[in-house]
Amino acid sequence: MKHGYDKVALTKRLHRIEGQVRGIERMVDDDRYCIDILTQIAAVNTALDSLAYKVLDDHVKHCVADAIASGDAEEAVGKSKELLEAVQRFARTR
């Protein structure tokens, strides 16, 4: 099954976030000021949130839309349920 997200773009964003996390590790190793570390952690959280919203948006525009367009009611209901569960999980983490 082909997914709605751009695999290359998603991977690039994940690598940037991974670099941010490694930067935080270096800050800890260098005994940097707590607030500076917290600022960088907040930046990583923001980057992950942004990425999650993008994946969720792609899921709606591709996976859910395709299921609805297929005319298969069971598939459409399943993808819609899956979407709502994902949104609920995402909302609980906020």
HUGI-V848637 format. One record per pair of residues at least 24 apart in sequence whose C-alpha atoms are under 10 Angstrom apart, sorted by the first residue. I is the first residue (numbers start at 0). J is the second residue. Records with the same first field share a line. If there is no record, write none. Layout:
I=J, J
This chain:
0=62
1=61, 62
2=54, 57, 58, 61, 62
3=54, 55, 56, 57, 58, 59, 60, 61, 62, 63, 65
4=53, 54, 55, 56, 57, 58, 60, 61, 62
5=54, 57
9=50, 53, 54
12=46, 47, 49, 50
13=46, 47, 50
15=43, 46
16=42, 43, 44, 45, 46, 47, 50
17=43
18=43
19=43, 46
48=89, 93
51=89
52=86, 89
55=82, 85, 86, 89
58=82
